[in-house]
């Protein structure tokens, strides 16, 4: 499986978990800028690896990515294009969160325990 640490800047990966609890706008800007610095082929590999999962389409929809956008991502469109950048960032962030075990660091309120995550 493709490792985010091998593709994204080390400092971004290292600080990813901490950034989940910081200013959202600043974190988002940093993350998007780092994605622009990732080579196109590496970004394609991340997206391809994500869509190899049996539940990838469901996950993408849970990430609030529209069906048309999912099709464009799977078709190999320019992932850094303005119309796809948000979806690309969501998928990369999800993959990074899984790899860094960030989901276990988030405190989920007891009232939300039954909500699918």
Secondary structure by P-SEA (a helix, b strand, c coil): cccccccccaaaaaaccccccccaaaaaaaaaaaaaaccaaaaaaaaaaaacccaaaaaaaaacccaaaaaaaaacccccccccaaaaaaaaaaaaaaaaccccccccccccccccc
